[in-house]
Amino acid sequence: MRTFIIRARKGTTRWERVKSSVGGREHLEVVAHTIMNAFFVSNGFREDVEVYVVLDSSEDFPRTIKLSSNDGLSMTGFHEDAALDLIEKALKDSQGLQKDETRTIAPGIQISGFGFEKLVRQLLESRPVYLLLPKGDDIRTKTPELDPVFILSDHLAMPKNSVNGFKRHGLKSISLGKKMLFASQCVVLLHYEMDRAG
Ligand SMILES: C[S@@+](CC[C@H](N)C(=O)[O-])C[C@H]1O[C@@H](n2cnc3c(N)ncnc32)[C@H](O)[C@@H]1O
């Protein structure tokens, strides 16, 4: 399994604002491109891939949407709208979701009423978790362990205080070089390195 977490610091939890969050200060297109590149290859859809989209901008509590190819996720195509439709649907069909509740919305789509810290804490209990950082350990010298989880931020830096505490619990950092890339470009390179490693 390859798991990607994309934390959208300005990502709205209001379904009616999802599509208008593209190209503005929320930059939800970053999330859409990350989803597209996590799941699609030219002639198919990858198996064994999960994407967690953490939406931080909320009036009550953050939402975490889990997209999972092995649970029957389907997308209408390799384009922004298809990815944003998944987010919109998860939010629209989960109105009234309680804090910490998890609901299955459709095959391969789940939504939970919690955010980044709880998600990472849970995953660290059973999986190797890597924070993507240009200053981290070079992926070519530190190959990720089996079943990795990769954490990416959107256009905004990951707040240090939300990851520092996880280092004691095994959070590692990994680098794809010194150039600062988009999260979606990191996903392509991570797949590339792991595909090549077999
Ligand atoms: C567009 S960047 C974020 C830019 C933001 N202004 C910052 O300073 O972090 C999106 C995310 O992709 C990951 N990333 C970008 N370039 C990387 C690299 N060369 N190696 C590892 N991760 C990278 C990091 O997780 C980064 O937070």
The ligand as an ORCA input file, in Angstrom:
! r2SCAN-3c Opt
* xyz 0 1
  C       4.572     23.597     -2.767
  S       5.409     22.796     -1.458
  C       5.063     23.860     -0.090
  C       5.643     25.207     -0.215
  C       5.584     25.982      1.079
  N       5.650     27.385      0.776
  C       6.732     25.578      2.013
  O       7.609     26.398      2.224
  O       6.735     24.450      2.524
  C       4.402     21.425     -1.098
  C       4.987     20.317     -0.289
  O       5.635     19.392     -1.142
  C       6.706     18.764     -0.450
  N       7.936     19.015     -1.212
  C       8.140     19.969     -2.153
  N       9.354     19.863     -2.669
  C       9.959     18.825     -2.059
  C      11.249     18.197     -2.166
  N      12.150     18.634     -3.008
  N      11.496     17.125     -1.391
  C      10.565     16.648     -0.533
  N       9.352     17.193     -0.396
  C       9.043     18.269     -1.131
  C       6.734     19.332      0.942
  O       5.968     18.501      1.769
  C       6.048     20.668      0.732
  O       5.477     21.114      1.923
*
